Amino acid sequence: MKKPKKSRQPVKERPKFTGVLNQPIVESAFCKEVVEIYGPSATSEDADKRLLDLRIAKIPMLLDHYGIKGDDDGLWAKLSYALACDFVPGFQLARSRGRPSKPWWEDEILFDKIHDIAKEPG
């Protein structure tokens, strides 16, 4: 019988957003806002337009969060790449779960120590 594959664990944590990027658009407050703007006969299209406006207003802050300037060539590709690296498992570097492997640098440190001891006089 085959052993089940060990799940993978992301190497880096998800980004921490601050300010309005960390504040969701709360449905109840959003609905009240739509009614205030469009009146009691507001349609779902009105709500969709307002939601789009609110999200678009946050894009400059998202670009700033990822260090992308608004006038950068290929800013949408850069933003897509940054978001994919943070949220899409296929873009993330992961370690296998289980017993951690020995870091490669431990062998080099041990070799250096042995080399230093061998060079000591006496």
N, C-alpha and C positions, 0 to 999 in steps of 0.2 A: 504494500500500500504506500502511495506517495505521501510524503510529508506535506502539510499545507504550507504554502508560501508565507514567509514572514512579511507582515505589512511594513511599509516604509514610513519613516518619520521625516518630516521636513527639517532641513538644516537651519533655516532662518525662520524667525517668527513673522507673522503677518504684520504689516505696517500699522503703526498707531496714528490715527488721524486726530486732528485737533480742530477746534472751532466749529464752523458750520459743517465741515466735512464729517465731524463726529456726531452731528445732530440729525437724526432722521426726520423726514417730513411726516409729521404726525397726522394721521388720517382725519381725526375729528377737527383739529384746528384747520387743516387744509380745506375740508368741506365748508367750514364757516367762512373762510377767506374767499372761496369760489362764490358763495352766495352773496358776500359783501361786494365783490367786484361785478358779478354778472346779474345779480338779482335773484329772486326766488325761482325764476323760471330757467335757471342755469341748466345747460345740457351736459351730457357726458363729454361732448366735444369741447365745451368750455373748460371743463375740469382737466381734460387732456392737455389743452393749450397752456393752462396755468401751471400744470405739473412740469411740462416741458420748459417753460420759462424759469421755474425755480431751479430745475436741474442744470440748465444752461448757465444760470448765474453762478453756479458753483464750479464750473469748469476752470476758470482762471485760478482758483484756489487749489484745485487738483493738479493743474500744471505746475504751480508753484511748489506744492508738496513734493513732487518728483523732480524738481530742479529743472523744469523745461520752460524755456522762455517762450512767450506768446508769439514771437517773430521767428522762432527757429524753423529752418527748413525741415520738413518731415515731422512736424510736431505731433501729428496724429499717429504716425508710425511709432515715434518714441513713446508716446503715452500708452499706446496699445501694448508695446513691448514691456513697459514698466508694470502695467496692470497684469499682463499675462505672467510675468515672473513672480508676482506677489500672490496670484490667485489661481492659476491654472496648474494642476499637478504635473502635467507634462513638460512644463518649463522650469520646474523646481529641482534643485539638487537634493537628494534624499539619502539618508543613511539607513541601512538595514537595522531592524530591531534585533534585540538579543544581545549577546555578549559583544561589547565593543572591540573592534580590532585594535591592535597595538599601533599607536601613531608611528608613521615612517621615521619621524625625527628621533625617536628613542634609539633606534639602531645607530644613527649617526652620532648621537651624543655618547653612547656607550663606546663606539669605535674611537671617538676622539679621546675619551678618558683613558682607554687602554693604550692608545698611542702616546698620550702624555706620560703615563706611568712608565711605559717602556723607554722613554727618552730620559727619565730621571737618572742621575748618576747614582751608582752604588747599589 
